[in-house]
Amino acid sequence: MLWMVLTVVPWTLAVLVVSWVAPRRYAWWTAVSWFRVVMWGTRVILGVQFKVLGEEHLPLGKASAAVLLSNHQSALETLLLPTLMPHPLAFVFKRELLKVPFFGWSMARLDMIHIDRESRSEAMKHVIAQGCRLLSQGTWVIMFPEGTRMPRGGIGSFQTAGTRLAVQSGAPVVPIAVATARCWPKDGFVKHAGVVTVSIGPAIASVGRDPKGLMREVEAWIDTELRRIDPEAYRTA
């Protein structure tokens, strides 16, 4: 935490400056450089190593679009996944996070999708409208369909906002399974040394699909993959 606090201040200032003098995509890659610094600290200070599977499944090409849908176990994947992607990402997140000092200020200067979760219908319209705009510009949209962090060995109810966006835009869905809670639990301050695994699945076409059926396919893949990459967490589940 001390490493993150010490590094977030200068990087926030850098993101703010870059966002004012250059296109937003440059501010994004400036932010990603901070994520890489945090991941370096995670490896060196905490002894956490990363195993990434399926990177070959990511769509190729500068104009390729993708909606990334991942399970959510901790804050670690929000910092790690941007360092693995060849495109800028737009996270969908609650508007209250913009109030977090430094971190939230940086997010406000990036092209993200922040929503008011109190109004679900308006939030859905906003996600689809802004998501389609960003996808057309080469930015990938990443969402956590469970809506909140889940404990290791558990899986939440998957909401369909991500697949609705994919069907509306025609972008393929890329499912991602993350087993990060073994080292970075969703609750508590203490982290644990070890190996966390991220598995990227084959892209799933969205054209002509039913959003609910598409989400069931995504959920089934993530659930099966979690049991494969973190089997000890599901032995009694």
ABEGO torsion letter per residue (X at the ends): XAAAAAAAAAAAAAAAAAAAABBAAAAAAAAAAAAAAAAAAAAAAAGBBBBBBGAAABBBEAABBBBBBBBBABAAAAAAAAAABABBBBBBBBAAAAABBGAAAAAAABBBBBBBAABAAAAAAAAAAAAAAAAAAGBBBBBBAAGBBBBBGBBBBBBAAAAAAAAAAGBBBBBBBBBAAAABBABEABBBBEBBBBBBBBBBBABGBBAAAAAAAAAAAAAAAAAAABAAAAAAX
